[in-house]
Amino acid sequence: MSTGVIILLIVVAVALVAAVAARSVVARGAGGGRGLKRRFGPEYDRAVARHDGDTKAAEHELEERVKRHGSLREQPLESSARERYLVRWTAVQEQFVDSPRDAVVEADRLIAEVAGARGFPDGSRHDEQLDALSVHHAHHVHGYRRVHRAAHAPTNGSGAGPAAGTEELREALVEARALFQDLTAPDRGDEKALARGKSASQEKTGKAEEAPAATRTDTNTDSSRGRTHAPWALNRRHVKGS
């Protein structure tokens, strides 16, 4: 085989490799965008809107968030700590009936505290904490953002702008509850242990005892699922100042 033919073959081979590499880069770029959209959901759309429709800028921002916080491992909560947080959230919901703004301020403080306990940046670094939460709880983080914004909005008579209305505060608190529930939900191991404990208890007693109906209220907590039920005021909007 002549030297010229060898050189030609080498050139063709290099061109093919370059073409495959270029196609791979394009494919990774498209897949990366789709992957970010799947991962961040509504946060992806908010990032695009914040960048005035510039998808590349929005995706760069989200990719940076993943680089900084993607390796974060959430720390488990002790059962006693989880119970305390659930009780405090129930108190927040009850407080909303008489003092909506104070309830939202406390909700903002409580979510920041729980997030810090789970291993996220602490509440003193709110923007960084929010970015980290958006990587791991993208579908629910906006409620926390709304609560924080409402908690730090001007009050009536401050002259710094319009204060948040009661309905706006209610909606923010209801939306933020989803993130709180995510952060306080038992780990899978805890759920299995709880199920085993319930099964053993039922075998001993022969049946599961139910709490008296008179003790059930809309503000009860279901600690086994990490869920809190909103008082009727949050759901029906019957609050003072509404």
Secondary structure, 3 states (H helix, E strand, C coil): CCHHHHHHHHHHHHHHHHHHHHHHHHHHHHHHHHHHHHHHCHHHHHHHHHCCCCHHHHHHHHHHHHHHHCCCCCCCCCHHHHHHHHHHHHHHHHHHHHCHHHHHHHHHHHHHHHHHHCCCCCHHHHHHHHHHHHHHCCCCHHHHHHHHHHHCCCCCCCCCCCCCCHHHHHHHHHHHHHHHHHHHCCCHHHHHHHHHHHHHHHHHHCCCCCCCHHHCCCCCEECCCCEECCCHHHHHCCCCCC
